[in-house]
Amino acid sequence: MNWRKHIADNTTTAEKAVENIASGNRVVTGHAAGSPECLISAMVARASSLRNVEISHMVTLNDSPYCRPDYVENFHFNGLYLDKATRVAVAEGRADYTPIFFSQIPVLLRDESFPVDVALLTISPPDDQGRVSLGVSVDYTMQAALEAKTTIAVVNKHMPYITGGALLDVMEIDRFVFSDEPLLELTPPTIGAVEKAIGNNIAQLIKDGDCLQLGIGAIPDAVLNALGDKRDLGVHSEMISNGVMELVEKGVINCARKTLHEGKIVITFAMGSKAFYEWMNNHPMIEAYPVDYVNDPRVIGRNDNLVSVNSALSVDLFGQVAADSVGPKQFSGVGGQLDFVRGARFSKGGYNVIAMPATAVKGTVSRICACFDKGQPVTTTRNDVDYIVTEYGVAALWGKTNVKRAEALVSIAAPEFREGLARQARDAYGWRCNL
């Protein structure tokens, strides 16, 4: 069948399209800025006719209305990552969380234990060969589109057309809805003195020609702001945002020394401003691929001098990292942290950095602790970590003894907590830390 006729024959409204969702279905939605908002609204609007529809995705930039208490009989959220809109539902027992590495989500979607009934996604308008781009949300969304019994896509002129592994044949899509609602934008984080100091500390570790992976938030943005004097930086990262755009325009990021996809910024998803999305459209330097490629540690390691920068909620004196839970309470998800931590270890000249403010709760709690609370899951093991960074400095951990690790970590804790941490190290473990 001619691809244009396929689209014409299967174009409908959002309200009609979501009639393909039935009670008991599993629905996987496009990730982050790739969320098809009109389809989600239409699905929620027909909640009274649905029971026990499972919804799965990672990050959202909306308020996840299907997680509201009044829809508990209609929808059940099974999160692959949590954020502000979804963690409350999990904490209150109205939703679930499935621990999984970002790189493994497409593998899960291919597994018969996790069948996908309906995929909801956003795509670019088709090119002259009948291919559409998943643009800012290739990640697991591509696999969901291929695996779903029914794939429903919003054709949106605002979705950037990005190549690489981001293209999908329209014949893989069952229903089309045309809607040009603006893509969801990421609110710029506030960069304060603490984040700026952390960014400067990390920037001192980064050399000309390094290949970067940075996450989301004020600290990654602060790092990018501190890199203006660097040259020939590359990017192989699960995501990018406005800060990368600014460094490309300044010539700091040109990917000239990359050893994999030379000259290209490689990503699996993106979040940012409207101007950022417009900049990405048909940008010759940007390629997007599914996350089981981008975040595969073996692929990451093919980039020489790969510097991975991720965040933490807390670090104990062994160097264990808690990044996705507070005690037993789920906060976010592991995402791609371990993918890149281990990928950086495979990289010639590569290393990983875990960054966080030294304190929490308005300075009353040290994020560096002697030991974790009961029930605290460990995100990244002590064996994996190269550097921990706070606003007070850099602790190099790899290859260090337990005592030397503890000393290094105490030295970058907030000054008012250092003596207490050294005392706890002695009392709990018999370590004598030199302050």
C-alpha positions as CSV (number, residue, x, y, z in Angstrom):
1,M,0.0,0.0,0.0
2,N,1.2,3.5,-0.8
3,W,2.3,5.2,2.5
4,R,0.4,8.4,1.8
5,K,-2.8,6.3,1.4
6,H,-2.0,4.4,4.6
7,I,-1.9,7.7,6.5
8,A,-5.1,9.0,4.8
9,D,-7.0,5.8,5.5
10,N,-6.0,5.7,9.2
11,T,-6.2,9.3,10.2
12,T,-8.7,10.0,12.9
13,T,-9.4,12.2,16.0
14,A,-7.7,11.7,19.4
15,E,-11.1,10.7,20.8
16,K,-11.6,8.0,18.2
17,A,-8.0,6.8,18.3
18,V,-8.1,6.1,22.0
19,E,-11.1,3.8,21.6
20,N,-8.5,1.3,20.7
21,I,-7.6,1.1,24.4
22,A,-9.5,-1.5,26.3
23,S,-9.8,-2.5,29.9
24,G,-6.9,-4.6,31.1
25,N,-4.6,-3.2,28.4
26,R,-1.0,-2.1,29.0
27,V,-0.3,1.3,27.4
28,V,3.2,2.6,27.0
29,T,3.5,6.4,26.3
30,G,6.2,8.5,24.7
31,H,8.9,9.7,27.0
32,A,9.3,13.2,28.4
33,A,8.8,15.9,25.7
34,G,7.6,13.2,23.3
35,S,4.4,12.7,25.4
36,P,1.3,12.8,23.1
37,E,-0.7,15.2,25.3
38,C,-3.9,15.1,23.2
39,L,-4.0,11.3,23.3
40,I,-3.4,11.2,27.0
41,S,-6.2,13.8,27.6
42,A,-8.6,11.8,25.4
43,M,-7.8,8.6,27.2
44,V,-8.4,10.1,30.6
45,A,-11.6,11.7,29.4
46,R,-13.0,8.2,28.7
47,A,-11.9,6.8,32.1
48,S,-15.4,5.8,33.1
49,S,-15.5,3.2,30.3
50,L,-12.1,1.7,31.3
51,R,-10.9,-0.6,34.1
52,N,-7.4,-1.5,35.2
53,V,-5.5,0.0,32.3
54,E,-1.8,-0.2,33.1
55,I,0.2,2.9,32.0
56,S,4.0,2.7,31.8
57,H,6.6,5.4,31.0
58,M,9.7,7.1,32.4
59,V,9.9,10.9,32.9
60,T,6.9,13.1,32.4
61,L,6.7,16.8,32.0
62,N,2.9,16.9,32.7
63,D,0.9,16.2,35.8
64,S,0.1,12.5,35.0
65,P,-3.6,12.9,35.5
66,Y,-4.2,9.1,35.4
67,C,-2.4,8.9,38.8
68,R,-5.1,10.9,40.6
69,P,-6.9,9.1,43.4
70,D,-10.3,9.4,41.6
71,Y,-9.0,7.2,38.7
72,V,-7.6,4.4,40.9
73,E,-10.1,1.9,39.4
74,N,-9.5,3.0,35.9
75,F,-5.8,3.3,35.5
76,H,-2.8,1.8,37.3
77,F,0.6,3.4,36.8
78,N,3.7,1.2,36.6
79,G,6.6,3.6,36.5
80,L,10.0,2.9,35.0
81,Y,11.1,6.1,36.6
82,L,9.3,8.5,39.0
83,D,9.0,12.2,39.2
84,K,7.0,14.8,41.1
85,A,3.7,13.8,39.5
86,T,4.1,10.1,39.9
87,R,6.1,9.4,43.1
88,V,3.1,10.4,45.3
89,A,0.9,7.8,43.8
90,V,3.6,5.1,44.4
91,A,4.1,6.3,48.0
92,E,0.4,6.1,48.6
93,G,0.1,2.6,47.2
94,R,-1.9,3.6,44.1
95,A,0.9,2.9,41.7
96,D,4.0,0.7,41.3
97,Y,7.7,1.2,40.3
98,T,9.7,-1.3,38.3
99,P,13.5,-1.1,38.9
100,I,15.3,-1.3,35.6
101,F,18.3,0.2,33.8
102,F,17.3,2.7,31.1
103,S,19.3,0.6,28.5
104,Q,17.2,-2.4,29.3
105,I,13.7,-1.0,28.8
106,P,13.6,-1.9,25.1
107,V,14.7,-5.4,26.1
108,L,11.8,-5.5,28.6
109,L,9.3,-4.3,25.9
110,R,10.5,-7.2,23.6
111,D,10.0,-9.8,26.4
112,E,6.8,-11.8,26.4
113,S,6.4,-11.1,30.1
114,F,5.7,-7.5,29.3
115,P,3.4,-7.3,26.3
116,V,2.5,-3.9,25.0
117,D,-1.1,-3.5,23.8
118,V,-1.1,0.1,22.9
119,A,1.7,2.6,22.3
120,L,1.0,6.4,22.3
121,L,3.7,8.6,20.8
122,T,4.5,11.8,19.0
123,I,6.2,11.9,15.6
124,S,7.4,14.5,13.0
125,P,5.6,14.9,9.7
126,P,6.7,12.2,7.2
127,D,9.6,12.8,4.8
128,D,9.3,12.0,1.1
129,Q,10.1,8.3,1.7
130,G,7.3,7.8,4.3
131,R,9.5,7.9,7.3
132,V,8.8,9.9,10.4
133,S,11.2,10.9,13.2
134,L,10.7,10.2,16.9
135,G,12.8,13.3,17.4
136,V,13.1,14.2,21.1
137,S,12.0,10.7,22.3
138,V,13.6,7.8,20.6
139,D,14.8,6.0,23.7
140,Y,12.3,3.1,24.5
141,T,9.5,4.8,22.5
142,M,10.8,3.3,19.2
143,Q,10.6,-0.2,20.7
144,A,7.2,0.4,22.1
145,A,6.0,1.5,18.6
146,L,7.4,-1.6,17.1
147,E,6.1,-4.0,19.7
148,A,2.6,-2.7,20.4
149,K,-0.4,-4.5,19.0
150,T,-1.8,-1.0,18.2
151,T,0.5,2.1,17.7
152,I,-1.2,5.5,17.7
153,A,0.9,8.5,16.8
154,V,0.3,12.3,16.9
155,V,1.8,13.9,13.8
156,N,3.2,17.2,15.1
157,K,5.0,19.8,13.0
158,H,6.9,20.9,16.2
159,M,8.6,17.5,16.6
160,P,12.2,18.0,15.4
161,Y,13.2,15.8,12.5
162,I,16.3,14.0,13.7
163,T,18.1,11.2,11.9
164,G,20.4,8.4,13.0
165,G,18.3,5.7,14.5
166,A,15.3,7.9,15.0
167,L,13.3,7.1,11.9
168,L,10.2,5.0,11.8
169,D,8.3,3.8,8.7
170,V,4.7,5.1,8.8
171,M,3.5,1.6,7.9
172,E,4.5,0.6,11.4
173,I,1.8,3.0,12.8
174,D,-1.9,2.0,13.0
175,R,-3.6,5.3,13.7
176,F,-2.6,8.9,13.0
177,V,-3.9,12.0,14.8
178,F,-2.8,15.4,13.5
179,S,-2.2,18.0,16.2
180,D,0.3,20.8,16.4
181,E,0.2,21.5,20.1
182,P,3.6,22.8,21.3
183,L,5.9,20.2,22.7
184,L,6.2,20.1,26.5
185,E,9.1,22.3,27.6
186,L,11.6,21.8,30.5
187,T,11.6,24.6,33.0
188,P,15.2,25.9,33.3
189,P,16.6,25.1,36.7
190,T,17.9,27.7,39.1
191,I,21.7,27.7,39.4
192,G,22.7,29.0,42.8
193,A,26.1,29.4,44.4
194,V,26.2,25.8,45.4
195,E,25.5,24.5,42.0
196,K,28.0,26.9,40.4
197,A,30.7,25.8,42.8
198,I,30.0,22.1,42.0
199,G,30.0,22.9,38.3
200,N,33.4,24.6,38.6
201,N,34.9,21.7,40.5
202,I,33.7,19.2,37.8
203,A,34.9,21.5,35.0
204,Q,38.4,21.3,36.4
205,L,38.4,17.5,35.8
206,I,37.3,17.9,32.1
207,K,40.0,18.2,29.5
208,D,39.9,19.5,25.9
209,G,38.6,16.8,23.6
210,D,36.7,14.9,26.3
211,C,33.3,13.3,25.4
212,L,30.6,14.2,27.8
213,Q,27.5,12.6,29.3
214,L,25.4,14.9,31.4
215,G,22.0,14.5,33.0
216,I,19.2,16.8,33.9
217,G,19.1,19.7,36.4
218,A,21.0,22.6,37.9
219,I,24.3,20.8,38.4
220,P,24.7,19.5,34.8
221,D,23.7,23.0,33.5
222,A,26.3,24.5,35.9
223,V,28.9,22.2,34.5
224,L,28.1,23.3,31.0
225,N,28.3,26.9,32.0
226,A,31.8,26.4,33.3
227,L,33.2,24.8,30.1
228,G,33.4,28.0,28.0
229,D,37.2,27.8,27.8
230,K,37.4,24.2,26.7
231,R,37.9,23.0,23.1
232,D,36.8,20.2,20.9
233,L,34.3,18.6,23.4
234,G,32.1,15.8,22.2
235,V,28.8,14.5,23.4
236,H,27.5,10.9,23.8
237,S,24.7,11.3,26.3
238,E,21.3,9.8,26.9
239,M,19.9,13.4,26.8
240,I,20.8,17.0,26.1
241,S,19.1,20.3,26.8
242,N,19.7,24.0,26.2
243,G,23.2,24.1,27.6
244,V,24.6,21.9,24.9
245,M,23.0,24.1,22.2
246,E,24.8,27.1,23.7
247,L,28.2,25.4,23.7
248,V,27.7,24.2,20.1
249,E,26.9,27.7,19.0
250,K,30.1,28.9,20.8
251,G,32.2,26.3,19.1
252,V,33.1,24.5,22.4
253,I,31.3,21.4,21.4
254,N,32.2,20.3,17.9
255,C,32.7,16.5,18.4
256,A,35.9,16.7,16.3
257,R,37.9,14.3,18.5
258,K,35.2,11.7,19.0
259,T,36.2,8.1,18.3
260,L,32.6,6.9,17.7
261,H,30.2,8.9,15.5
262,E,32.9,11.4,14.8
263,G,31.5,14.9,14.4
264,K,28.1,13.9,15.8
265,I,26.2,14.6,19.1
266,V,24.6,11.2,20.0
267,I,21.5,11.1,22.2
268,T,18.4,9.1,22.9
269,F,16.1,11.9,24.1
270,A,16.0,15.6,24.7
271,M,14.2,18.2,26.8
272,G,14.4,21.9,26.7
273,S,12.8,25.1,25.4
274,K,10.9,25.8,22.2
275,A,14.0,27.5,20.8
276,F,16.0,24.4,21.6
277,Y,13.6,22.1,19.8
278,E,13.7,24.4,16.8
279,W,17.5,24.4,16.8
280,M,17.5,20.6,16.9
281,N,15.3,20.3,13.8
282,N,17.4,18.9,10.9
283,H,20.6,19.8,12.8
284,P,23.4,18.1,10.9
285,M,25.4,17.5,14.1
286,I,22.7,15.6,16.0
287,E,21.8,11.9,15.7
288,A,19.4,10.0,18.0
289,Y,19.2,6.3,18.5
290,P,17.3,3.9,20.7
291,V,18.4,3.7,24.3
292,D,19.6,0.1,24.1
293,Y,22.3,1.4,21.7
294,V,23.1,4.8,23.2
295,N,23.2,3.5,26.8
296,D,24.8,0.2,26.2
297,P,28.0,0.3,28.3
298,R,29.9,-1.5,25.5
299,V,28.9,1.2,23.0
300,I,29.6,4.0,25.5
301,G,33.1,2.6,26.0
302,R,34.0,3.0,22.4
303,N,34.1,6.7,23.0
304,D,37.6,7.6,24.2
305,N,37.8,10.0,27.2
306,L,34.1,9.6,28.1
307,V,33.3,11.6,31.2
308,S,30.0,10.6,32.8
309,V,28.4,13.1,35.2
310,N,25.4,12.0,37.3
311,S,23.8,13.0,40.5
312,A,23.1,11.5,43.9
313,L,20.8,12.0,46.9
314,S,23.3,10.6,49.4
315,V,26.7,8.9,49.6
316,D,28.0,6.8,52.5
317,L,31.6,6.6,53.7
318,F,32.2,3.4,51.7
319,G,31.4,5.4,48.6
320,Q,28.1,3.7,47.9
321,V,25.7,6.0,46.0
322,A,22.0,6.3,46.7
323,A,20.5,8.2,43.8
324,D,16.9,7.0,43.3
325,S,15.5,6.4,46.8
326,V,15.4,8.0,50.2
327,G,15.6,5.1,52.6
328,P,13.0,2.6,51.3
329,K,10.9,5.4,49.7
330,Q,11.2,5.5,45.9
331,F,12.1,9.0,44.7
332,S,13.0,8.7,41.0
333,G,14.7,5.7,39.2
334,V,18.1,4.4,38.3
335,G,17.7,5.7,34.7
336,G,21.0,5.6,32.9
337,Q,23.4,6.3,35.8
338,L,24.8,2.7,35.9
339,D,24.8,2.5,32.1
340,F,27.2,5.4,31.9
341,V,29.1,4.8,35.1
342,R,30.2,1.4,33.7
343,G,30.5,2.6,30.1
344,A,32.9,5.3,31.3
345,R,35.0,2.5,32.8
346,F,35.2,0.7,29.4
347,S,36.3,4.0,27.8
348,K,40.0,4.6,27.2
349,G,40.8,7.6,29.4
350,G,37.2,7.7,30.7
351,Y,35.9,8.2,34.2
352,N,32.7,8.8,36.1
353,V,31.6,11.6,38.4
354,I,28.8,11.6,41.0
355,A,27.9,15.1,42.0
356,M,25.6,16.5,44.7
357,P,25.3,19.4,47.2
358,A,26.9,18.6,50.5
359,T,23.7,19.1,52.5
360,A,19.9,18.8,52.2
361,V,16.9,20.1,54.1
362,K,18.2,23.7,54.2
363,G,21.7,22.7,55.4
364,T,20.5,20.6,58.4
365,V,21.3,17.1,56.9
366,S,24.7,16.0,55.5
367,R,24.3,14.1,52.2
368,I,27.5,12.4,53.0
369,C,26.7,9.9,55.8
370,A,28.5,7.3,57.8
371,C,25.9,4.6,56.8
372,F,22.6,4.5,55.0
373,D,19.3,4.1,56.8
374,K,17.7,0.7,57.0
375,G,16.1,-0.3,53.8
376,Q,18.1,2.1,51.6
377,P,18.7,0.6,48.1
378,V,22.2,1.3,46.6
379,T,22.1,2.7,43.1
380,T,25.8,2.6,42.3
381,T,28.2,0.4,44.2
382,R,31.4,1.6,45.8
383,N,33.3,-0.5,43.3
384,D,32.1,1.6,40.4
385,V,32.6,5.1,41.6
386,D,35.6,7.2,40.4
387,Y,34.9,10.7,41.8
388,I,32.4,12.2,44.2
389,V,32.0,16.0,43.9
390,T,30.3,18.6,46.2
391,E,30.7,22.3,46.4
392,Y,33.6,21.7,48.9
393,G,35.8,19.8,46.5
394,V,36.5,16.5,44.7
395,A,37.0,13.1,46.4
396,A,38.9,10.6,44.2
397,L,37.8,7.1,45.3
398,W,38.8,4.6,42.7
399,G,41.6,2.3,43.9
400,K,41.5,3.8,47.5
401,T,41.2,1.8,50.7
402,N,38.1,2.1,52.8
403,V,39.9,4.5,55.2
404,K,41.2,6.7,52.5
405,R,37.8,6.8,50.8
406,A,36.2,7.9,54.1
407,E,38.9,10.6,54.6
408,A,38.3,11.9,51.1
409,L,34.6,12.0,51.6
410,V,34.7,13.6,55.0
411,S,36.9,16.3,53.4
412,I,34.2,17.4,51.0
413,A,31.3,17.2,53.4
414,A,30.0,20.5,54.8
415,P,32.5,21.7,57.5
416,E,30.0,21.5,60.3
417,F,29.5,17.8,59.8
418,R,33.1,16.6,59.3
419,E,34.0,16.0,62.9
420,G,30.9,14.0,63.5
421,L,31.4,11.9,60.4
422,A,35.0,11.2,61.4
423,R,33.7,10.1,64.8
424,Q,31.1,7.9,63.3
425,A,33.7,6.3,61.0
426,R,35.7,5.4,64.1
427,D,32.8,4.2,66.2
428,A,31.0,2.2,63.4
429,Y,34.0,0.8,61.4
430,G,37.1,1.4,63.5
431,W,38.5,3.8,60.9
432,R,40.6,6.7,62.0
433,C,40.2,9.5,59.6
434,N,42.7,12.3,59.5
435,L,40.9,15.6,59.1
